[in-house]
C-alpha cells in the first residue's frame, strides 16, 4: 500500500519545485508464501525543473529518498516492482529544435 502527498511551488519565471512524501506499507495477508515480514517506511522525494527561455527546453533534477531511509522489502518469489533502497539523483536536459 502507498499513500503519497506532495507540495508543489511554481514560479512565473519557469521554476517548479515539488516535495513528495510517500508512506509505504508492505503486508502479506494473502501471499502464497507464508512467514513474510511486514514493513512500514516513509520516503521523501524532491523534484526541480526549469523551463529555458523561449521554451527551447527544460532542465530537470530529482532526488529520491532524500533522507536515505533504509528500506526493508521482500521481493523474492513475488511479482512486484522493487523499490530502490538508496538515495538516487537524476538530472536531465531536454532541448527542442
Secondary structure, 3 states (H helix, E strand, C coil): CEEEEEEEEECCCCEEEEEEEEEEEECCCCCCCCCCCCEEEEEEEEEEEEECHHHCEEEEEEEECCCCCCCCCCCCCCCCCCCCCCCEEEEEEEECC
